[in-house]
Amino acid sequence: MATYCRLIWQYMGCNLKDIAPKEPIELASLSGKRVGIDAFLTAFQFLTTMRDLSPQGDGGPLRSKDGQVVAHLMGFLNRTCTLLSHGIKPIYVFDGRAPELKADEIASRKKRRVEAENIHKEALAAGDFKLAQKMAQRIMHYSPEMVEETKRLLDLLGVPWVAAKAEGEAQAAVMAANGQLDVVATQDWDAVLYGTPFLVRNLMNHGSKSYGKVVTAEKIMLEDVLEVNQITRQQLVDLAIMIGTDFHPGIKGIGQKTGLKLIKEFNTIEAICAAKDKEVPQRLDEIREIFHNHPVNQVSDEDLQPGVIDVAGLNKFLMEEKQFSQKRMDNAFDKLKAGGLIREGGQTSLFSF
C-alpha cells in the first residue's frame, strides 16, 4: 500500500499532518456509525495497488481474462464487506463537478498525466517494464464506466451512495457537520477544513502492510485540532490557504509550523501579508467561501438507509459478467455472514443495524 500512499499525495489537498493530533482507531470502534467514504480516492487506492506487476506486465490495473478492468470492483467488494462485517454503515460519496477555482490544479494534473503516459509508452516499446510499471501508477483513470460499475456493485450490496455537487470529501464533511454522517473517511485532509467533526484516515487500507509495517486507521477530531493549536476554524482555513490547497498554491516560504505561528500572531492572511510584505492571494474570499460554504447536494435521511443484499445479483454481475472466481465471492459472502447480513444458504436479509 506504500505506492498508493506516495502517489495519492497528488490528490490530497492541503497537508496538515504536522499540526493535527491523531490517534489509532480500530474498526470495531466504528460499529454502528454512518461512515461517509470518499469514493474517488478509494478507487484510486485500488487501481494503483491492484496492478499487473508480472515480469512483462504493463503496470496497469488488474483485468479479467477478457480484458475488463476489475481492480476497482475487487477492492470495493473486499473492503466494503470487511466494513459491513464490523457493523459499520458505509455510505460512499462520489465527486461531482470540480469548482472553477480548481482549474489550474486540474490542468497541472492533466499535464503530469500526459507526460507519464508518454514515458509509459516509450518504456513498454523499449522493454523497460520496471519503468513502465512505475509510470503506470501516475496514469490511472477512474473512468465514468468504472464509476457506474462501482455504483451498481454498491446497489447490489445494499450500500447507499451519494453524488456530490462538487468535491466528494466536502459533501461528506458538510453532511457530517449537519449530523447526517458520524464519520468521514478519506485520505484528504481538506475534509477537516470543510468542517467534518470526525475524520478517519487509512480506513480503507487498515490492516495492510506498508514498508513492512501494518497500516492502522487514524482518528482526527476537528475540535482537537483547534484546541491543541489554539486557533479557530477560520484561522485553520487561512492557515491551509497559506500552506497551499487545490485552489491556491500557497504563499512561498510558509509551511505548517511557520504558518501556525503567524496565524496565531496576526489572525488573518491579509494581516500576515501586510506585516511580512507578501502579496495577498488572488480571489482569497472565494477560496475561503469554498471551505466555509461548499456547494452540496441535499440528501434525504431515507436515501442513506442501507438496503438488501442481492446475492444472486452479485453472482451474476461479478462471476458471470466480470469473471470473478468462486473463491473471491465465497470470501466476500463469508464476511457478510459473519456480520449477520446474509443467512446460511445465501438468503438475503435486511441490514441488522
Steps between C-alpha positions, in 0.01 A plus 500: 500500500802727519479574129148630545600716792776671301295549185182621662668806653446655159127499574479577870465875512660667799746310718427545871680194634751692713241699694206257520492277809405145407461166672462138382149366469371146453219417259292351779476841668311628194230235525155649450636827364408654164833544324513720190779371278678697228426270206745648249806489726400149602477395136846639426632302796378178340603589146855593602564199722319215323712504184673274248852483641599178325848497338359637174192668640407851393426608859134565422212403730403133525272378224276202441594235244305685232682828571252685720648714779378348827747633761250761621224242541731258681603771741154638567353152552769387742527816710129573509425148621771541764338821625156339502632202696608745774153652520606822325243679282696615193361776277713576196520855367591556134653822365287740300622790288825652629480866605626747239767611749659157459559542125872572530556196721305276263699631203824430685390144577403443137842622385677261741277217382575562131874509574473172690297341218773585247772355720286191562456435126870552432599270785272222376637537147856477636418201719570695819215348700626627833473861382169430327354363821621803692340739250178298493424615855488857376258446214224312678156620398176432683282515192127584490439135410687386811303746711171354375627146562591595856156647561340184362709289739400717795132475404527122497666511842223724631756770580387862452696743285477875451580718199678815616432835340872577496779345711411161646685546829336841540150357445574236764646756741196727476268202550702403809488855633122492452465168683417278203830314529699409810842473336674601179757253366751640252872557460424863415577738788268754339206318660601667828502840332153434365382445856472129570509452877645148466751393231648153459799448275631160383160338550507330162851357539480425873684175574706495180878534499712796394881483521463191715271672752130441548290801400261619771201725456541842665240713673518880468248722677446857381444617856838358603678663205363840601553455874857367484607776264287766673345629180151538355370319194524828308868521590548135406360567153725804458796293615418234242477757220845632592644146502338419167175334393345376176369853451822695563867392496569677828731779607866432435704438812205418726462141618284343769697607807596845376146558380356396834725742686405784264125436504499499881690828506322690221164317477441534123681457170459867417667606825784252449563619144501861614746427780730280290477696176342216305232507234148410613377192309270580211130418545564443869139549609380253237747240621387550858139464390577164336606367840242670718195461273580228250221428249327173581207292384219454748462136602203359689555280803291235326753479217774419753326191633666164419316264270485129424794292382425339164704179504374377164560839343855516638579156360361591159682834482835397643531133404318487167574849366831585669642147534563510874603167648278299729763532772490880485123498525505248786744721693267797460190306600678350802561853629136592448387184678737577789331837531156340499409666171415187301365175631652160437400374158540842341162643594502875510411694811455861594791668671472417868616835637 
